[in-house]
Amino acid sequence: MELFSYDKAEPVEEIGIGYKYIETSRSSGYKFKNAMGDLADNSADAGAEKTVILFEGKRTEIEAIIIMDNGVGMSEDVLKDSYKLGAGSKHTSQDLGKFGVGGTMASLSLASKKTTYTRDSSKGEFLSRGYDLELCKAHDKWVTRTSVSMPPEYVEMFEKHFGADSTGTIIVLEGL
């Protein structure tokens, strides 16, 4: 006898992830080197020929980590999925990432704020998205900010390393 069955046409309600789950996920035991490795793997999977990692702040207190690459960049849909835990993105057999959680889990283990700026070949402008755990806590669920303003110095930094017309991604981690 089947105790639980459902009809696929039955209405469902999205409930989302509560803040306590996010807070628990932050302490999942990720080591710094493994988290940075997952973020670098994403650059490799995006076909980056070069990845630059910068640390901002005083020597004794890092305020931000900036990871930039000249990979293919992301479309708006791919960028949105990059913030969705377990997103079913397409991977090839050569890709290092396969499960859709590495970049976000790595970022959560390191920082209370993450902002991604990305430019793919279809648009000349950078798209952006970010999370701020204070905002998640206030809403008691996983939420992201869309269309985050990109500081001009990040555009200059990106273009200095990769050129004015290059595709790629910048990830800024703060609240370390």
Accessible surface in RSA format (square Angstrom, percent):
REM  Atomic radii and reference values for relative SASA: ProtOr
REM  Chains: A
REM  Algorithm: Lee & Richards
REM  Probe-radius: 1.40
REM  Slices: 20
REM RES _ NUM      All-atoms   Total-Side   Main-Chain    Non-polar    All polar
REM                ABS   REL    ABS   REL    ABS   REL    ABS   REL    ABS   REL
RES MET A   1   215.11 111.4 129.70  85.8  85.40 203.3 106.79  90.8 108.32 143.5
RES GLU A   2   130.67  75.0  97.87  74.0  32.80  78.1  46.90  90.7  83.77  68.4
RES LEU A   3   161.50  89.9 122.96  88.0  38.54  96.9 125.48  88.1  36.02  96.9
RES PHE A   4   158.90  79.5 145.47  90.1  13.44  35.0 147.37  89.3  11.53  33.0
RES SER A   5    81.45  68.8  57.73  77.0  23.72  54.6  23.38  49.8  58.07  81.4
RES TYR A   6   142.84  66.7 112.58  64.1  30.26  78.7  82.81  62.2  60.03  74.0
RES ASP A   7    92.00  64.4  82.33  81.9   9.67  22.9  34.59  81.4  57.41  57.3
RES LYS A   8   183.90  89.7 151.94  93.2  31.96  76.1  98.58  88.7  85.31  90.9
RES ALA A   9    90.31  83.0  54.37  83.9  35.94  81.7  65.69  92.5  24.62  65.2
RES GLU A  10    93.40  53.6  81.49  61.7  11.91  28.3  29.80  57.6  63.60  51.9
RES PRO A  11   123.33  89.9  98.83  90.1  24.50  89.1 109.57  90.5  13.77  85.6
RES VAL A  12   144.03  94.8 109.08  98.8  34.95  84.2 117.74 102.3  26.30  71.3
RES GLU A  13   145.68  83.6 119.89  90.7  25.79  61.4  44.39  85.9 101.28  82.7
RES GLU A  14   165.44  95.0 130.86  99.0  34.59  82.3  57.28 110.8 108.16  88.3
RES ILE A  15   147.49  83.9 121.44  90.5  26.05  62.8 125.51  90.4  21.98  59.7
RES GLY A  16    46.43  57.3   0.00   N/A  46.43  57.3  22.49  61.7  23.94  53.6
RES ILE A  17    56.59  32.2  50.54  37.7   6.04  14.6  54.80  39.5   1.79   4.9
RES GLY A  18    30.76  37.9   0.00   N/A  30.76  37.9  21.60  59.3   9.16  20.5
RES TYR A  19    29.20  13.6  29.20  16.6   0.00   0.0  10.73   8.1  18.47  22.8
RES LYS A  20   150.59  73.5 149.69  91.8   0.90   2.1 106.04  95.4  44.55  47.4
RES TYR A  21   126.59  59.1 119.68  68.1   6.91  18.0  79.83  60.0  46.76  57.6
RES ILE A  22     3.49   2.0   2.98   2.2   0.51   1.2   3.49   2.5   0.00   0.0
RES GLU A  23    74.15  42.6  69.89  52.9   4.26  10.1  27.90  54.0  46.25  37.8
RES THR A  24    93.07  66.2  85.93  87.1   7.14  17.0  65.64  88.2  27.43  41.5
RES SER A  25    10.43   8.8   4.98   6.6   5.45  12.6   5.88  12.5   4.55   6.4
RES ARG A  26    72.15  30.3  61.37  31.3  10.78  25.7  12.91  17.7  59.23  35.9
RES SER A  27    91.30  77.2  60.21  80.4  31.09  71.6  52.07 110.9  39.23  55.0
RES SER A  28    65.69  55.5  24.61  32.8  41.08  94.6  35.01  74.6  30.68  43.0
RES GLY A  29    63.65  78.5   0.00   N/A  63.65  78.5  40.95 112.4  22.70  50.8
RES TYR A  30    68.65  32.0  38.05  21.7  30.59  79.6  33.02  24.8  35.63  43.9
RES LYS A  31   129.58  63.2 124.08  76.1   5.50  13.1  74.58  67.1  55.00  58.6
RES PHE A  32   103.54  51.8  94.20  58.3   9.34  24.3  95.27  57.8   8.27  23.7
RES LYS A  33   150.81  73.6 136.66  83.8  14.15  33.7  84.42  76.0  66.39  70.7
RES ASN A  34    74.99  51.7  67.53  65.3   7.45  17.9  17.89  43.0  57.10  55.2
RES ALA A  35     0.00   0.0   0.00   0.0   0.00   0.0   0.00   0.0   0.00   0.0
RES MET A  36    19.17   9.9  17.88  11.8   1.28   3.1  18.23  15.5   0.93   1.2
RES GLY A  37    29.94  36.9   0.00   N/A  29.94  36.9  29.30  80.4   0.64   1.4
RES ASP A  38    38.81  27.2  36.83  36.7   1.98   4.7   1.55   3.6  37.26  37.2
RES LEU A  39     2.05   1.1   0.53   0.4   1.52   3.8   0.53   0.4   1.52   4.1
RES ALA A  40    37.81  34.8  32.95  50.8   4.86  11.1  33.40  47.0   4.41  11.7
RES ASP A  41    46.89  32.8  46.37  46.2   0.52   1.2   3.55   8.3  43.35  43.2
RES ASN A  42    61.08  42.1  54.82  53.0   6.27  15.1  21.48  51.7  39.60  38.3
RES SER A  43     3.52   3.0   2.67   3.6   0.85   2.0   0.67   1.4   2.85   4.0
RES ALA A  44    56.60  52.0  36.24  55.9  20.36  46.3  41.06  57.8  15.54  41.2
RES ASP A  45    43.39  30.4  15.72  15.7  27.67  65.4  15.47  36.4  27.92  27.8
RES ALA A  46    27.45  25.2  19.77  30.5   7.68  17.5  27.23  38.3   0.23   0.6
RES GLY A  47    51.18  63.1   0.00   N/A  51.18  63.1  32.96  90.4  18.22  40.8
RES ALA A  48    23.44  21.5   0.88   1.4  22.56  51.3   0.88   1.2  22.56  59.8
RES GLU A  49   164.12  94.2 123.65  93.5  40.47  96.3  49.00  94.8 115.11  94.0
RES LYS A  50    94.19  46.0  87.79  53.9   6.40  15.2  62.64  56.4  31.55  33.6
RES THR A  51    54.90  39.0  24.90  25.2  29.99  71.5  15.70  21.1  39.19  59.3
RES VAL A  52    18.04  11.9  14.88  13.5   3.17   7.6  18.04  15.7   0.00   0.0
RES ILE A  53    66.90  38.1  43.07  32.1  23.83  57.4  43.07  31.0  23.83  64.7
RES LEU A  54    56.74  31.6  54.86  39.2   1.88   4.7  56.74  39.8   0.00   0.0
RES PHE A  55   102.70  51.4  72.52  44.9  30.18  78.5  72.52  44.0  30.17  86.4
RES GLU A  56    73.13  42.0  68.46  51.8   4.67  11.1  30.66  59.3  42.46  34.7
RES GLY A  57    47.83  59.0   0.00   N/A  47.83  59.0  11.33  31.1  36.50  81.8
RES LYS A  58   151.91  74.1 141.89  87.1  10.02  23.9  93.00  83.7  58.92  62.8
RES ARG A  59   237.96  99.9 198.37 101.1  39.59  94.3  85.77 117.2 152.18  92.2
RES THR A  60   132.27  94.1  93.92  95.2  38.35  91.4  82.94 111.4  49.34  74.6
RES GLU A  61   113.95  65.4 109.99  83.2   3.96   9.4  34.04  65.8  79.92  65.2
RES ILE A  62    76.19  43.4  61.46  45.8  14.72  35.5  61.50  44.3  14.69  39.9
RES GLU A  63   101.49  58.3  89.59  67.8  11.90  28.3  31.51  60.9  69.98  57.1
RES ALA A  64     4.34   4.0   4.34   6.7   0.00   0.0   4.34   6.1   0.00   0.0
RES ILE A  65     2.74   1.6   2.74   2.0   0.00   0.0   2.74   2.0   0.00   0.0
RES ILE A  66     0.26   0.2   0.26   0.2   0.00   0.0   0.26   0.2   0.00   0.0
RES ILE A  67     4.26   2.4   3.09   2.3   1.17   2.8   3.09   2.2   1.17   3.2
RES MET A  68     0.49   0.3   0.23   0.2   0.26   0.6   0.26   0.2   0.23   0.3
RES ASP A  69     9.54   6.7   9.54   9.5   0.00   0.0   0.00   0.0   9.54   9.5
RES ASN A  70    37.26  25.7  24.43  23.6  12.83  30.9   0.21   0.5  37.05  35.8
RES GLY A  71     2.48   3.1   0.00   N/A   2.48   3.1   2.38   6.5   0.10   0.2
RES VAL A  72    98.70  64.9  93.35  84.5   5.36  12.9  96.14  83.5   2.57   7.0
RES GLY A  73    10.27  12.7   0.00   N/A  10.27  12.7   0.91   2.5   9.37  21.0
RES MET A  74    32.64  16.9  31.14  20.6   1.50   3.6  26.11  22.2   6.54   8.7
RES SER A  75    44.57  37.7  40.16  53.6   4.41  10.2  36.32  77.3   8.25  11.6
RES GLU A  76   108.41  62.2 104.85  79.3   3.56   8.5  35.24  68.2  73.18  59.7
RES ASP A  77   111.32  78.0 108.17 107.7   3.14   7.4  30.21  71.1  81.11  80.9
RES VAL A  78    77.48  51.0  75.90  68.7   1.59   3.8  76.98  66.9   0.50   1.4
RES LEU A  79     3.74   2.1   3.74   2.7   0.00   0.0   3.74   2.6   0.00   0.0
RES LYS A  80   120.50  58.8 118.28  72.6   2.22   5.3  61.68  55.5  58.82  62.7
RES ASP A  81    54.48  38.2  52.34  52.1   2.14   5.1   3.74   8.8  50.74  50.6
RES SER A  82    41.16  34.8  21.40  28.6  19.76  45.5  33.02  70.3   8.14  11.4
RES TYR A  83     4.20   2.0   2.98   1.7   1.22   3.2   3.39   2.5   0.81   1.0
RES LYS A  84   123.87  60.4 119.46  73.3   4.41  10.5  70.87  63.8  53.00  56.5
RES LEU A  85    45.97  25.6  23.68  16.9  22.29  56.0  24.08  16.9  21.90  58.9
RES GLY A  86    43.38  53.5   0.00   N/A  43.38  53.5  17.64  48.4  25.74  57.7
RES ALA A  87     8.44   7.8   3.71   5.7   4.73  10.8   4.22   5.9   4.22  11.2
RES GLY A  88    81.38 100.4   0.00   N/A  81.38 100.4  41.49 113.8  39.90  89.4
RES SER A  89    52.12  44.0  33.68  44.9  18.44  42.5  31.56  67.2  20.55  28.8
RES LYS A  90   202.62  98.8 172.83 106.0  29.79  70.9 122.69 110.4  79.93  85.1
RES HIS A  91    70.97  38.8  35.75  24.8  35.22  90.1  35.39  36.5  35.58  41.4
RES THR A  92    85.35  60.7  76.60  77.7   8.76  20.9  80.68 108.4   4.67   7.1
RES SER A  93    96.60  81.6  64.58  86.2  32.02  73.8  52.75 112.3  43.85  61.4
RES GLN A  94   151.86  84.9 128.21  93.7  23.65  56.3  65.15 138.7  86.71  65.8
RES ASP A  95    23.54  16.5  19.42  19.3   4.12   9.8   0.71   1.7  22.83  22.8
RES LEU A  96   106.35  59.2  78.53  56.2  27.82  69.9  81.89  57.5  24.46  65.8
RES GLY A  97    23.90  29.5   0.00   N/A  23.90  29.5  23.90  65.6   0.00   0.0
RES LYS A  98   101.32  49.4  77.26  47.4  24.06  57.3  71.88  64.7  29.44  31.4
RES PHE A  99   167.07  83.6 150.21  93.0  16.87  43.9 155.88  94.5  11.19  32.0
RES GLY A 100    27.76  34.2   0.00   N/A  27.76  34.2  17.16  47.1  10.60  23.7
RES VAL A 101    58.01  38.2  56.99  51.6   1.02   2.5  57.75  50.2   0.26   0.7
RES GLY A 102    23.05  28.4   0.00   N/A  23.05  28.4  15.53  42.6   7.52  16.8
RES GLY A 103    12.36  15.2   0.00   N/A  12.36  15.2   6.56  18.0   5.81  13.0
RES THR A 104     4.38   3.1   2.40   2.4   1.98   4.7   0.30   0.4   4.08   6.2
RES MET A 105    32.11  16.6  32.03  21.2   0.08   0.2  27.60  23.5   4.51   6.0
RES ALA A 106     0.00   0.0   0.00   0.0   0.00   0.0   0.00   0.0   0.00   0.0
RES SER A 107     0.00   0.0   0.00   0.0   0.00   0.0   0.00   0.0   0.00   0.0
RES LEU A 108     1.28   0.7   1.28   0.9   0.00   0.0   1.28   0.9   0.00   0.0
RES SER A 109    27.68  23.4   3.83   5.1  23.84  54.9   3.43   7.3  24.25  34.0
RES LEU A 110    23.12  12.9  14.40  10.3   8.71  21.9  16.71  11.7   6.41  17.3
RES ALA A 111     0.00   0.0   0.00   0.0   0.00   0.0   0.00   0.0   0.00   0.0
RES SER A 112    29.44  24.9  29.44  39.3   0.00   0.0  17.93  38.2  11.50  16.1
RES LYS A 113    82.86  40.4  82.82  50.8   0.04   0.1  27.02  24.3  55.84  59.5
RES LYS A 114     6.41   3.1   6.23   3.8   0.18   0.4   0.36   0.3   6.05   6.4
RES THR A 115     7.18   5.1   7.11   7.2   0.08   0.2   1.32   1.8   5.86   8.9
RES THR A 116     1.80   1.3   1.80   1.8   0.00   0.0   0.98   1.3   0.82   1.2
RES TYR A 117     8.35   3.9   8.35   4.8   0.00   0.0   0.20   0.1   8.15  10.1
RES THR A 118     0.00   0.0   0.00   0.0   0.00   0.0   0.00   0.0   0.00   0.0
RES ARG A 119    19.58   8.2  19.18   9.8   0.40   1.0   6.00   8.2  13.58   8.2
RES ASP A 120    21.21  14.9  18.69  18.6   2.52   6.0   8.13  19.1  13.08  13.0
RES SER A 121   107.25  90.6  72.90  97.3  34.35  79.1  42.81  91.2  64.44  90.3
RES SER A 122    90.15  76.2  51.58  68.8  38.56  88.8  52.70 112.2  37.44  52.5
RES LYS A 123    92.51  45.1  81.68  50.1  10.83  25.8  60.79  54.7  31.72  33.8
RES GLY A 124    64.17  79.1   0.00   N/A  64.17  79.1  39.80 109.2  24.37  54.6
RES GLU A 125   108.74  62.4  98.87  74.8   9.87  23.5  36.92  71.4  71.82  58.6
RES PHE A 126    36.76  18.4  12.14   7.5  24.62  64.1  12.14   7.4  24.62  70.5
RES LEU A 127    26.05  14.5  22.99  16.4   3.07   7.7  26.05  18.3   0.00   0.0
RES SER A 128    15.80  13.4   5.94   7.9   9.86  22.7   2.09   4.5  13.71  19.2
RES ARG A 129    30.38  12.8  30.38  15.5   0.00   0.0   0.00   0.0  30.38  18.4
RES GLY A 130     0.00   0.0   0.00   N/A   0.00   0.0   0.00   0.0   0.00   0.0
RES TYR A 131     0.08   0.0   0.00   0.0   0.08   0.2   0.08   0.1   0.00   0.0
RES ASP A 132    26.47  18.5  26.28  26.2   0.19   0.5   0.92   2.2  25.55  25.5
RES LEU A 133     6.11   3.4   5.61   4.0   0.50   1.3   5.95   4.2   0.16   0.4
RES GLU A 134   121.87  70.0 117.32  88.8   4.55  10.8  52.15 100.9  69.72  56.9
RES LEU A 135    62.94  35.1  59.53  42.6   3.41   8.6  61.98  43.5   0.96   2.6
RES CYS A 136     0.00   0.0   0.00   0.0   0.00   0.0   0.00   0.0   0.00   0.0
RES LYS A 137   117.73  57.4 106.14  65.1  11.59  27.6  52.62  47.4  65.11  69.4
RES ALA A 138    85.62  78.7  42.19  65.1  43.43  98.8  53.78  75.7  31.84  84.3
RES HIS A 139    99.65  54.5  80.14  55.7  19.51  49.9  51.64  53.2  48.01  55.9
RES ASP A 140    90.34  63.3  82.32  81.9   8.02  19.0  28.78  67.7  61.56  61.4
RES LYS A 141    94.82  46.3  94.82  58.2   0.00   0.0  38.36  34.5  56.46  60.1
RES TRP A 142    44.81  18.0  27.70  13.4  17.11  40.2  26.44  14.1  18.37  29.8
RES VAL A 143    32.74  21.5  27.66  25.0   5.09  12.3  32.57  28.3   0.18   0.5
RES THR A 144    34.31  24.4  11.57  11.7  22.73  54.2   4.35   5.8  29.95  45.3
RES ARG A 145    74.03  31.1  68.42  34.9   5.62  13.4  40.54  55.4  33.50  20.3
RES THR A 146    85.19  60.6  67.13  68.1  18.06  43.0  36.60  49.2  48.59  73.5
RES SER A 147    97.60  82.5  72.62  96.9  24.99  57.6  38.75  82.5  58.85  82.5
RES VAL A 148    29.41  19.4  18.64  16.9  10.77  26.0  23.89  20.8   5.52  15.0
RES SER A 149   102.23  86.4  81.89 109.3  20.34  46.9  50.97 108.5  51.26  71.8
RES MET A 150    39.10  20.3  16.46  10.9  22.64  53.9  15.34  13.0  23.76  31.5
RES PRO A 151    40.77  29.7  34.69  31.6   6.09  22.1  40.50  33.4   0.27   1.7
RES PRO A 152    94.11  68.6  90.04  82.1   4.07  14.8  93.78  77.4   0.33   2.0
RES GLU A 153   100.66  57.8  97.44  73.7   3.22   7.7  45.64  88.3  55.02  44.9
RES TYR A 154    22.42  10.5  22.34  12.7   0.09   0.2   7.31   5.5  15.11  18.6
RES VAL A 155    45.25  29.8  45.25  41.0   0.00   0.0  45.25  39.3   0.00   0.0
RES GLU A 156   117.31  67.3 110.59  83.7   6.72  16.0  45.04  87.1  72.27  59.0
RES MET A 157    33.54  17.4  28.57  18.9   4.96  11.8  29.77  25.3   3.77   5.0
RES PHE A 158     0.00   0.0   0.00   0.0   0.00   0.0   0.00   0.0   0.00   0.0
RES GLU A 159    57.33  32.9  48.95  37.0   8.38  20.0  10.39  20.1  46.94  38.3
RES LYS A 160   169.18  82.5 131.77  80.8  37.42  89.1  92.34  83.1  76.84  81.9
RES HIS A 161    50.01  27.3  33.05  23.0  16.96  43.4  26.18  27.0  23.84  27.7
RES PHE A 162    28.57  14.3   1.22   0.8  27.35  71.2   9.06   5.5  19.51  55.8
RES GLY A 163    31.52  38.9   0.00   N/A  31.52  38.9  29.11  79.9   2.41   5.4
RES ALA A 164    62.66  57.6  49.35  76.2  13.31  30.3  49.35  69.5  13.31  35.3
RES ASP A 165   140.70  98.6 111.11 110.6  29.59  70.0  40.89  96.2  99.80  99.5
RES SER A 166    24.20  20.5  12.24  16.3  11.97  27.6  14.80  31.5   9.40  13.2
RES THR A 167    35.18  25.0  32.73  33.2   2.45   5.8  18.55  24.9  16.63  25.1
RES GLY A 168     0.00   0.0   0.00   N/A   0.00   0.0   0.00   0.0   0.00   0.0
RES THR A 169    11.35   8.1  10.86  11.0   0.49   1.2   6.53   8.8   4.82   7.3
RES ILE A 170     0.37   0.2   0.37   0.3   0.00   0.0   0.37   0.3   0.00   0.0
RES ILE A 171    17.77  10.1  17.77  13.2   0.00   0.0  17.77  12.8   0.00   0.0
RES VAL A 172     3.18   2.1   2.98   2.7   0.20   0.5   2.98   2.6   0.20   0.5
RES LEU A 173     0.00   0.0   0.00   0.0   0.00   0.0   0.00   0.0   0.00   0.0
RES GLU A 174    66.61  38.2  66.61  50.4   0.00   0.0   6.94  13.4  59.67  48.7
RES GLY A 175    39.72  49.0   0.00   N/A  39.72  49.0  28.43  78.0  11.30  25.3
RES LEU A 176    86.93  48.4  22.77  16.3  64.16 161.3  43.19  30.3  43.75 117.7
END  Absolute sums over single chains surface
CHAIN  1 A    11087.8       8505.2       2582.6       6138.2       4949.6
END  Absolute sums over all chains
TOTAL         11087.8       8505.2       2582.6       6138.2       4949.6
